[in-house]
Structures are given as structure tokens and as C-alpha cells.
Amino acid sequence: MLITGLRAYAVQLPLTEGSYSWNTQSFAAFESTVVVIETDEGIEGYGEICPLGPSYAPAFADGARTAMRTMAPDLIGMDPTKTDVMAFHLDAILKGHPYAKSAIDAACWDLAGKAAGVPVSTLLGGAFRDSVRLFRVITRQDPQAMVDNMIEYREQGFTHFQAKVGERLDTDLERLDALVESMDGTEVICADANTGWRQHEAIQVAAAMNHMPITMEQPCLTYDECLPVRRNLLRPMILDEVMDSTTAIRRGAADGAMDYINLKISRFGGLSGARRARDLCVDLGIVMTIEDTWGGEIATAAIAHLAASTPDGFHHQSSAFHSYHTVSIADGAPEVQTDGTMTVPTGPGLGVEPNWGALGEPIWEVR
């Protein structure tokens, strides 16, 4: 099987709740990009990358599209089923920009699964489970609105929640107090600041949280700022934004900087890099939330396959991004269940088929 062409589609993903807010940022929709790899056997592979706006991480939608367009000519004639070869080649032809490589990498895994007639989870080592535990984001609002959302999601079957904070110290503590007061004993709550607190603020929150049955996630912008917070915190700590390489994971493990990490697929250049990071975490005994920056049905399918192939005890939770949107960009996506889990596609590859009507016309094509 050889690559004969690539094409890309741009799509807006409006949010069902009207907005998605964390620390000081808020968006009504996110820009996603779907890439299609064409082959000489007439089989196509699909991948998706959706940065969380232009200021969450060093990634943005137009950057992904331009970088993929730049790499595309160098991929013609290669065998996409050789996923490691492809991943190393992507790194050779473009320095950095792992998020831009992620969708191409996922499309290669999709093609490898289709060529072998098995789901991607099988290629990743085999599925340990046929459903994946989900968390639901409680977007940043006033305290009572966040409590109301948690109760609503609880009634839908969710028990894992990620409460968005990081805006202001006083109001964040009010939000956390209100959520803890409303817990029924079954919930797992993470207070995710998304780098929004200064170190001294985070240490104050840590003092308050030491008496709360919740977890803290990524309080400060840098690893060095987060480390003193971890040493003042008696509750578990999750690191997210600073966990962007296997070197960072090894350093965090050696320093005792975290109890969990949030492993985002596009931060590691796709499933190839995320698999290596996942396996390192298993070796080091680190539990993982497995997800991505954002996305629709295609990105969610990749998450489901990686999470399902993660050994028992090392997968904490994942996110079903497509369930937050008013539009569907693919069929066959994981189904959100009433017990707060999502299914894992069982078809070959990622197990999804794009909704071409929703995607519209390609923004570029290379053949």
C-alpha cells in the first residue's frame, strides 16, 4: 500500500452548552482539521487535529493546516502502514510541530488497521476492555451553575468530573467549596486550573484542598512552578500541559512531581508517540488520563483505542469530545453510555467514516 495523495478539511465544532470556559479563556466553538490519506489500493485513512483555540498551547488550527500541507508532498509514495517509519519521517521533514503531525499519524494507524482487518486497539497491543471510563468537564461558571451542571451530569451516569478553575483565587475556592458540598460520595473531582494560578496562589489553594476529597491538575504554567505546589499538597496531583515528552515524564517521575499525567495524543505527535509515552508511564507506574486537546468523532475514536489498549489500573479516565458538539463529522464514533463510559469502535482501523456533508470541500489537496 502506497500513499498517492492527501487532502484536508476545515470544520467548526460549535458547543452544545454555548461556550467552553477555563481559567480566563472562553470559546463558543473550536476549529478542527480532518486529514485524509489516499492510497493506491483505494483505501483511505482518516485523522483529526483540533487545538483548543490559539492560546491554550503552542498550536493553532491554521498552523496545523499549513504544516500538514508542507509535509504532504514528501509523503507521496510511502507505505502508511509502517507507522513507526512514517512517524520518524514526519520528524525528519519538519522540526517540531507535533500537533500538526498528529492527524497524519492517526490516519496512518487507521490505514494499518484497515490493511490488517483489525481495530487500531489491536495494533496498539490489544484491548483490555470494550468500554472506557469518561470524565465530564464542568466549565468555569459561577459556583451554583457548576453545581447544577455536576448534578445534571451525575443523573446522566457520570461519576468523574473535571472542574475548570484558575480564574481568581477567591472565586475558585468558592467554586470548589460548592462542588465538594454537593458531592454524594461517588464522584471523582479534579480541580483543573489549566496553568491559571501563580505559584503563591496555587500553594494557598493546596492548603485549602488538603481537606477536600478532590485532585489538583496543572496549577501553574511551568514545571518548576508546579513542583513546590506538589510538595505542599496532600491530595493527588495531575500534570497536563507540561507533560509534552518522554523526557518530561521521566523527570516528573524522578522528582515525584505528580501522581497522574494527562496524556494528550497530539502533544506527542499522534498515536505513535503517545503509545511510547503510554508504555513508559506503565513502566514507571504512572496512571493516565488519556485524551487530546479537543476534536470530533475521529479524534475521539483515536482516544478510545489508545485508552482501551492501556493496561488495567493505568487508565484513569478519558473524554468523549464529540458529545460536546452540535455537529457530527463522522459515523461509527464511540457511543457514550448511561454508566459514564464510551464504547470502543470494533471495525477495522479507527472504525469511523467521515460525514462528507459536514466536512464540505477540501481546503487543500496534494497528489
C-alpha positions as CSV (number, residue, x, y, z in Angstrom):
1,M,0.0,0.0,0.0
2,L,1.4,3.4,-1.1
3,I,0.3,7.0,-0.5
4,T,-1.0,8.6,-3.6
5,G,-2.5,11.8,-2.1
6,L,-3.6,13.8,0.9
7,R,-6.4,16.3,1.4
8,A,-7.6,18.3,4.3
9,Y,-10.9,19.7,5.5
10,A,-11.6,22.6,7.9
11,V,-14.7,22.4,10.2
12,Q,-16.2,24.4,13.0
13,L,-17.3,22.5,16.1
14,P,-19.9,24.6,18.0
15,L,-20.6,23.7,21.6
16,T,-24.0,22.4,22.8
17,E,-23.7,24.4,26.0
18,G,-22.9,27.6,24.2
19,S,-19.4,28.1,25.5
20,Y,-16.4,26.2,27.0
21,S,-14.6,28.2,29.7
22,W,-11.4,27.6,31.6
23,N,-9.1,29.9,33.7
24,T,-9.6,33.3,31.8
25,Q,-10.5,31.8,28.4
26,S,-13.8,31.0,26.7
27,F,-14.9,29.8,23.3
28,A,-18.2,29.1,21.6
29,A,-16.7,26.8,19.0
30,F,-13.3,25.2,18.1
31,E,-11.7,24.8,14.7
32,S,-10.9,21.2,13.7
33,T,-9.0,19.8,10.8
34,V,-9.6,16.4,9.2
35,V,-6.9,14.9,7.0
36,V,-7.5,12.1,4.5
37,I,-4.7,9.9,3.2
38,E,-5.4,8.3,-0.2
39,T,-3.7,5.1,-1.3
40,D,-3.1,3.1,-4.5
41,E,-5.4,0.4,-3.2
42,G,-8.3,2.8,-3.0
43,I,-8.4,2.7,0.8
44,E,-8.4,5.9,2.7
45,G,-7.2,6.7,6.2
46,Y,-8.6,9.5,8.5
47,G,-7.1,11.6,11.2
48,E,-8.1,14.8,13.1
49,I,-6.4,17.6,15.0
50,C,-8.3,20.3,16.9
51,P,-6.2,22.7,19.1
52,L,-8.1,24.2,22.0
53,G,-8.1,27.6,20.4
54,P,-4.9,29.6,19.6
55,S,-3.8,30.4,23.1
56,Y,-4.1,27.2,25.1
57,A,-0.9,25.6,23.8
58,P,1.7,26.3,21.1
59,A,-0.7,25.1,18.5
60,F,-3.5,26.6,16.3
61,A,-5.7,25.4,13.5
62,D,-4.1,27.4,10.6
63,G,-0.7,26.3,11.8
64,A,-1.7,22.6,11.6
65,R,-3.2,23.0,8.2
66,T,-0.1,24.8,6.8
67,A,2.3,22.4,8.4
68,M,0.4,19.4,7.0
69,R,0.3,20.9,3.6
70,T,4.1,21.5,3.8
71,M,4.7,17.8,4.7
72,A,2.3,16.3,2.3
73,P,4.5,16.1,-0.9
74,D,7.2,14.3,1.0
75,L,4.7,11.5,2.0
76,I,3.7,10.5,-1.6
77,G,4.9,7.0,-2.4
78,M,5.4,5.9,1.2
79,D,3.8,2.9,2.9
80,P,1.4,4.4,5.5
81,T,1.0,1.0,7.3
82,K,4.6,1.3,8.5
83,T,3.6,3.6,11.3
84,D,7.0,3.9,13.0
85,V,8.7,4.6,9.7
86,M,6.1,7.2,8.9
87,A,6.4,8.9,12.4
88,F,10.2,9.1,12.2
89,H,9.9,10.5,8.6
90,L,7.5,13.2,9.8
91,D,10.0,14.3,12.4
92,A,12.8,14.3,9.7
93,I,10.9,16.6,7.3
94,L,9.5,19.1,9.8
95,K,11.2,20.1,13.1
96,G,8.8,20.3,16.0
97,H,5.0,21.0,15.5
98,P,3.9,17.6,16.9
99,Y,0.3,18.6,16.8
100,A,0.4,19.1,13.1
101,K,1.8,15.6,12.6
102,S,-0.8,14.0,14.9
103,A,-3.7,13.8,12.3
104,I,-1.4,12.3,9.6
105,D,-0.1,9.8,12.1
106,A,-3.6,8.8,13.2
107,A,-4.6,8.4,9.5
108,C,-1.7,6.0,9.1
109,W,-2.8,3.9,12.0
110,D,-6.3,3.9,10.5
111,L,-4.9,2.5,7.3
112,A,-2.7,0.0,9.1
113,G,-5.8,-1.3,10.9
114,K,-7.8,-1.5,7.7
115,A,-5.0,-3.3,5.9
116,A,-4.8,-5.9,8.6
117,G,-8.6,-6.1,9.1
118,V,-8.4,-5.3,12.8
119,P,-9.1,-2.3,15.1
120,V,-6.3,0.1,16.0
121,S,-6.6,-1.0,19.6
122,T,-5.4,-4.5,18.4
123,L,-2.3,-2.9,16.7
124,L,-1.6,-1.0,19.9
125,G,-1.3,-4.2,21.9
126,G,-4.9,-5.4,22.3
127,A,-7.9,-4.0,24.1
128,F,-8.1,-4.7,27.8
129,R,-11.7,-3.5,27.9
130,D,-14.6,-2.8,25.5
131,S,-15.6,0.5,27.1
132,V,-13.6,3.4,28.5
133,R,-14.4,5.5,31.7
134,L,-15.2,9.1,30.9
135,F,-15.0,12.4,32.8
136,R,-17.3,15.3,32.1
137,V,-16.0,18.8,32.1
138,I,-17.7,21.3,34.4
139,T,-16.9,24.5,32.6
140,R,-16.0,27.6,34.6
141,Q,-19.1,29.5,35.7
142,D,-20.5,30.9,39.0
143,P,-20.4,28.3,41.8
144,Q,-24.1,27.3,41.7
145,A,-24.1,26.9,38.0
146,M,-21.2,24.5,38.3
147,V,-23.0,22.5,41.0
148,D,-26.1,22.4,38.8
149,N,-24.0,21.0,35.9
150,M,-22.5,18.4,38.1
151,I,-25.9,17.2,39.3
152,E,-27.1,17.1,35.7
153,Y,-24.1,15.1,34.6
154,R,-24.5,12.8,37.6
155,E,-28.0,12.0,36.5
156,Q,-26.6,11.1,33.1
157,G,-24.4,8.5,34.7
158,F,-21.1,10.3,35.1
159,T,-19.0,10.0,38.2
160,H,-15.7,11.6,37.1
161,F,-15.7,15.4,36.7
162,Q,-13.1,18.0,35.8
163,A,-14.0,21.3,37.3
164,K,-12.5,24.3,35.5
165,V,-10.9,26.9,37.7
166,G,-7.7,29.1,37.5
167,E,-9.5,32.4,37.1
168,R,-9.2,34.0,40.5
169,L,-8.2,32.6,43.9
170,D,-11.2,33.7,45.9
171,T,-13.8,32.7,43.4
172,D,-12.1,29.4,42.6
173,L,-12.2,28.5,46.3
174,E,-15.9,29.3,46.3
175,R,-16.4,27.0,43.3
176,L,-14.5,24.1,44.9
177,D,-16.3,24.5,48.2
178,A,-19.7,24.4,46.5
179,L,-18.8,21.3,44.5
180,V,-17.4,19.5,47.5
181,E,-20.6,20.3,49.5
182,S,-22.7,18.8,46.7
183,M,-20.7,15.5,46.3
184,D,-22.7,12.4,47.1
185,G,-19.7,10.1,47.8
186,T,-19.5,8.5,44.4
187,E,-17.8,11.3,42.4
188,V,-14.2,11.8,41.5
189,I,-13.5,15.5,41.1
190,C,-10.4,17.2,39.7
191,A,-9.8,20.9,40.0
192,D,-8.1,21.9,36.8
193,A,-6.5,25.3,36.7
194,N,-5.1,24.9,33.2
195,T,-1.9,26.8,34.3
196,G,-4.0,29.7,35.6
197,W,-2.6,30.2,39.1
198,R,0.6,31.8,40.2
199,Q,2.8,29.6,42.4
200,H,1.9,31.5,45.6
201,E,-1.8,31.3,44.7
202,A,-1.6,27.6,44.0
203,I,0.1,26.9,47.3
204,Q,-2.8,28.7,49.1
205,V,-5.3,26.5,47.1
206,A,-3.3,23.5,48.1
207,A,-3.7,24.3,51.8
208,A,-7.4,24.5,51.3
209,M,-7.6,21.4,49.2
210,N,-5.7,19.3,51.7
211,H,-9.0,18.9,53.5
212,M,-11.1,18.3,50.3
213,P,-11.6,14.9,48.6
214,I,-10.5,16.2,45.2
215,T,-7.4,16.2,43.0
216,M,-5.5,19.2,41.6
217,E,-4.5,19.4,38.0
218,Q,-1.8,21.6,36.4
219,P,-1.9,24.6,38.8
220,C,0.8,26.7,37.2
221,L,2.4,27.5,33.8
222,T,5.7,25.8,34.2
223,Y,7.0,22.6,35.7
224,D,9.3,24.4,38.1
225,E,6.3,26.4,39.5
226,C,4.2,23.3,39.9
227,L,6.8,21.3,41.8
228,P,6.7,23.4,45.1
229,V,2.9,23.2,44.9
230,R,3.1,19.4,44.7
231,R,5.3,19.4,47.8
232,N,2.6,21.4,49.7
233,L,-0.3,19.3,48.6
234,L,-1.6,16.2,50.4
235,R,-4.1,15.4,47.7
236,P,-3.1,13.8,44.4
237,M,-1.6,15.9,41.6
238,I,-2.1,15.6,37.9
239,L,0.3,17.3,35.4
240,D,-1.0,18.1,32.0
241,E,0.3,20.9,29.9
242,V,4.0,20.4,30.9
243,M,3.9,16.7,30.1
244,D,4.9,17.0,26.4
245,S,7.7,14.5,26.0
246,T,9.0,11.2,27.5
247,T,11.9,13.3,28.9
248,A,9.3,15.4,30.9
249,I,7.6,12.2,32.1
250,R,10.9,10.7,33.3
251,R,11.8,14.0,35.1
252,G,8.4,14.2,36.7
253,A,8.6,10.6,37.9
254,A,12.1,11.1,39.3
255,D,11.1,14.3,41.2
256,G,7.8,12.8,42.5
257,A,6.1,15.8,40.8
258,M,2.8,14.0,40.1
259,D,0.6,11.1,40.7
260,Y,-1.1,11.1,37.3
261,I,-0.5,12.7,33.9
262,N,-2.9,13.9,31.3
263,L,-1.6,12.2,28.1
264,K,-2.8,14.2,25.1
265,I,-2.2,12.4,21.8
266,S,-1.4,15.4,19.6
267,R,1.1,16.7,22.2
268,F,3.2,13.6,21.3
269,G,2.8,13.8,17.5
270,G,0.0,11.3,17.3
271,L,-0.7,7.7,18.3
272,S,2.9,6.6,17.6
273,G,4.4,8.9,20.1
274,A,1.5,8.6,22.5
275,R,1.9,4.9,22.6
276,R,5.6,5.2,23.5
277,A,4.6,7.7,26.3
278,R,1.8,5.4,27.5
279,D,4.2,2.4,27.7
280,L,6.8,4.5,29.6
281,C,4.1,5.5,32.1
282,V,3.2,1.9,32.6
283,D,6.8,1.0,33.3
284,L,7.1,3.9,35.7
285,G,3.8,3.1,37.5
286,I,2.1,6.4,36.4
287,V,-1.7,6.4,36.0
288,M,-3.0,8.4,33.0
289,T,-6.0,10.4,31.8
290,I,-5.9,9.7,28.0
291,E,-7.4,12.2,25.7
292,D,-6.3,15.0,23.3
293,T,-6.6,18.8,23.1
294,W,-10.1,18.6,21.5
295,G,-11.8,17.2,18.4
296,G,-14.8,15.4,16.9
297,E,-15.7,11.8,16.3
298,I,-12.4,10.9,14.6
299,A,-10.2,12.3,17.4
300,T,-12.4,10.6,20.0
301,A,-12.1,7.3,18.2
302,A,-8.3,7.5,18.5
303,I,-8.6,8.3,22.2
304,A,-10.8,5.3,22.7
305,H,-8.4,2.9,21.0
306,L,-5.4,4.1,23.0
307,A,-7.3,4.1,26.3
308,A,-8.8,0.6,25.7
309,S,-5.3,-0.8,25.0
310,T,-3.9,0.7,28.2
311,P,-3.5,-2.0,31.0
312,D,-6.0,-2.1,33.8
313,G,-5.1,0.1,36.7
314,F,-3.2,2.6,34.5
315,H,-6.1,4.2,32.7
316,H,-7.9,6.8,34.9
317,Q,-10.3,8.4,32.5
318,S,-10.8,9.8,29.0
319,S,-13.0,12.4,27.3
320,A,-15.7,11.9,24.6
321,F,-15.2,15.2,22.8
322,H,-17.8,14.6,20.1
323,S,-20.5,14.6,22.8
324,Y,-19.9,18.3,23.5
325,H,-20.8,19.5,19.9
326,T,-23.9,20.4,17.8
327,V,-22.4,18.8,14.6
328,S,-21.2,15.3,13.8
329,I,-18.3,15.0,11.5
330,A,-18.1,11.1,11.3
331,D,-20.2,8.0,11.7
332,G,-19.3,5.0,13.8
333,A,-17.9,7.0,16.7
334,P,-17.7,5.7,20.3
335,E,-21.1,5.8,22.0
336,V,-21.5,7.4,25.3
337,Q,-23.2,5.0,27.7
338,T,-25.5,5.7,30.7
339,D,-22.8,4.4,33.1
340,G,-20.4,7.2,32.2
341,T,-18.3,5.2,29.8
342,M,-17.9,5.1,26.0
343,T,-17.7,2.2,23.7
344,V,-14.6,1.4,21.6
345,P,-15.2,1.0,17.8
346,T,-14.8,-2.6,16.7
347,G,-14.4,-2.0,12.9
348,P,-11.0,-2.1,11.1
349,G,-8.8,0.9,11.8
350,L,-10.3,3.7,13.8
351,G,-13.7,2.4,12.9
352,V,-15.2,5.7,11.7
353,E,-16.3,7.1,8.4
354,P,-16.3,10.9,7.8
355,N,-19.6,12.7,7.3
356,W,-18.7,14.4,4.0
357,G,-21.7,16.7,4.0
358,A,-20.5,18.2,7.3
359,L,-16.9,18.5,6.1
360,G,-17.7,20.3,2.9
361,E,-15.0,20.9,0.3
362,P,-11.2,20.2,0.9
363,I,-9.1,23.2,1.8
364,W,-6.2,21.7,0.0
365,E,-5.2,18.6,-1.9
366,V,-1.8,17.1,-2.8
367,R,-1.4,14.2,-5.3
